[in-house]
Amino acid sequence: MEFLRGGRPEQVEVRLREDLDARISGRRLDDRLDGMMLVRVPERMRLPGALVEEVRRNSRAWQSGLRAGDVIVAVNQARVRDLAELRGRFPHSEDELALEIRRRGVAYLVPLD
């Protein structure tokens, strides 16, 4: 990038990168998670896992029963502490995929086809 500083031209190299441990599309993890966005769980919630920030209506994630506000706490019974750990569980090699979620304090198991 080029710019002027004090009337003199300056040049710097800029690299942009996405912070995949802060926010990630479900589709980047697995096609069965298409249609949802995942983010870090806010500290005020005091829960381990990854927060489902949004779910597009009629997407695969929506049809599986996932909704905005769900917190994913396990993948195939393997607990996840945060979004980075959830991301580390993918790509998923098994055919079956089941997410354990918390919704309004209640635990649910969500199988994904």
N, C-alpha and C positions, 0 to 999 in steps of 0.2 A: 504494500500500500504506500502510496506517495502522498505527502502533505507538506504544507508550509509551516515552519516554526521560526518566528522572528524574521519573516521575510525570506528565509532560506529553505530550499527544498530538502526534505528529509524522506527517507525510505525505510520501512520496516516490513518484516515478514509476519503475517498474521495467519494463525491456524485455528479454525473453528472445529470443535468436536462436540458431539452430543453426549450428555451425561446420562448414560443408560441406567445408572443406579438411582436416578431421581425420577425419571418418567420414561415409560416405554410402551409401545403398542403391543398388544397381545399377539398380533400376527407375527411379529418379529421373533416370538418365542415358539409358537406352534400355530398352524393353520386353524386348529379347533378353537383357538382363542381370538380369532378374527372378530373385530368390531368393538374391542374394549381397550381402554387405556389404563395402565397401572402406574401408581405413584408410591412414594414412600408414605408410610403411615405417620401422620402427625404425632409428635411427642405427647400432645395433650390426650390422645386416645389411649396411650399406655397399653398397646397391643403389639405382639410380634406379628410379622407377616407383611403383606403388600396390599395396599388399598386399591380397589377398583374405582377409578375416578369417574369413568363414564362407560356406558355400553350403548352402542348404536342399535336401535330397534330393528328387529328381524335379522340381525347378524347371527352368526353361529354361536357366539357367546350368549346372546340374548335368548336364542332358542334353547340353549342348555340350561337356562335359568339364572344366569349371572346378572346382577344388577349393580348400578352405581351405589357405592357405600359398603359393599361387601368387602370383607378383609380375608384374603387367602392366607391360611395359616399352615397348610400342608399340601404337598403334591404326592399322590400315591402313598399316603401315610407317612411321608418323610417331612418332618416339621421344617418350616422356613422362618427365620428370624426377621428378615427384611427383604426388600426388593432385590438387592444384589444376590442374596442367597437363592431367591426364587429364580432369578435369571440363570443362576448356575445349574439349576436342575434341567435346563434345556440346552441343546435339542434333546428331546425325549425319545429314548430308543424303544420303549415298550409300546405295544399297540394300544393298550388301555391307558386312559388318563382320567384320574379322579382328583378333584380339588376339595379339600376341606375348607369351608369358609365359616366366618362368623357374620351373622346378619342380625343387628339389633340385640346382640348378646346371646343369640341362639346359634348352636352349631348345626351345619348342614353338610352333607356329602353331595358333590355335584359331579356325576360321571359325564365325560365328554366323548362324543362319537366322532 
